[in-house]
């Protein structure tokens, strides 16, 4: 079987599968990094003030949503998989996965940084830690927009 | 329903009566003092700032004693479950009650007692630590049967003990087999070291030890007399004795647990006392007379006068007048309806209004409620919120601040439920309920609706700006800065709709005219503060350029759709996974239930957090940006925030 034969026969499912993989892998990597960055910062705080665990957990959770968004998109595309799907559909689904894959990846890391600074705020002044949460969620906006774009793309066209 | 009206007072009184006055005023509570030492920094007038450093240090010392005593005793307290503790809550005292109770207790003696007991305990703990380290040092030698004293009492030979790294065991055996007048024994070994006893003739000792140095031999000198085992036993006995002593001290401390409540009261009382003295550093005085200035809510004027009279008799001079509108130093106290007051924390988090502005709280509250509901939008989540907050409000004894923040979510839960019905979402569609809009398919409708809400929100903000300008009799400014913008924005939106063919006919022409009039108006007046004609024109065009900002503002409201959709789909995905698992027999069914509950709770938290923060953003950036500046100082009650009790 030549490459072109393969692409004609199985290209659809290959690219759709690649799309799922990208959406889950990239946003997952980003979230893992982001959550990790905040976790490192938060663990230092726990030495002195373990009673702030609850609030630090919220901050740590914030960069975790991107991975979740990627996962949900992956799950939705999974529902559309079919061995015989045409190449065009596969490529389309691959493209639909890209927004959350790429934006999810980078935004989670940036959000992790902001949230880690939020931990400093929490350490100094517990009452003001809401500000830190707000700053971190601002970054989330863009992940959210790309998630919704991916979502609409996946649902919008049926072949 | 807004910013509380303030009155400014000036009061002259005799310095000796200052403390009595402050005590009465603290009962009254609603006084905010101005800092006069800043205003009258110049001492040439014969005025000097009031200073009470000794009093303050004295109180602070007491405070630190009481607070350490509280934290020591709290360790022995039987912890109630947190729900039960919440239900009981903190006790409420009036200020007078608090003072009366605390002054009856000799809390300092009590605190001293507790502190000295705790110090005694710490000393013993340290002694035990010391003994433990000694035991650790002796432990490896416990199989050495001879007393250390006898080891040094031999005539012809040296008996040495020491350690060698375990990795070098074979080398050791090699070296020792070559040594003629040497004997060795491995007393003990652990992960890293061998513990050796060496016996050598006095003349050979140095050579032997030298050759062992290559194996990192370290000589050990034990500072004991008996055998290591016996010495360990002695120390263990001592530790036991000490532990009994600690137990006794702890029992002693536990007996004092009944006084913990009193100490907590004393702590809150002392904090208030400290505040009472520290505020007096705002005052200035001559040799005999103290001058006090500050603000009180106008509605409490009579009460204030009564309090002053009560404290000072008739020997004082008091003047009260309405606070000036434009004075930036007037402290801000907000007063709102039962519903709107729960949103005051949002206003406070941004910045309190200046006295010349309006309180934005009642205006942001309905929008916030709408936005929050639209983003969280789920009947199930809303019901959980409603039941949770309702239970808390009914059953828990809460402080005012806690009650406000729970009520905040109580009100929001209704909006979440209503939007859940509109979107037809119950835990992400686990049970199908018919909704008005299906956001997964009609996302365009939801998007348009979101932006329409945005347009209304921004227009409303501009309207509030116009209201403030008209109230201050700047009618032209209202026309220039708001009226023209209304023309330009409404005109261009309607014109855009009509070019898309949604609205037609004469409206198209009217809207076009409106838009052009508005834009020309903005160009003509936007730069009016500038001096030169060129500056005015450039400023005008720059103002018009601000229309791109409005486009950004409107688009920003698309988050209303985005969050609602995201939450719904994540909930749906959780249901999907649970559904997949539930097909796998009984275990699968149980697993599915666990996944469903844990997943939905997780998504509930995520949705609420997202809705909370993104609604805040829409309020702070898009809404406040149009009309609100803020920056007024907070009205500080003459009360320290209590830690363990509620003060009514």
Interface residues (C-beta under 8 A of the other chain):
Chain A: X58 X61 X65 X68 X69 X71 X72 X75 X76 X130 X131 X133 X134 X137 X138 X140 X141 X144 X145 X147 X148 X151 X152 X155
Chain B: X349 X440 X441 X443 X558 X559 X561 X562 X563 X565 X566 X569 X570 X573 X576 X577 X606 X609 X610 X613 X614 X616 X617
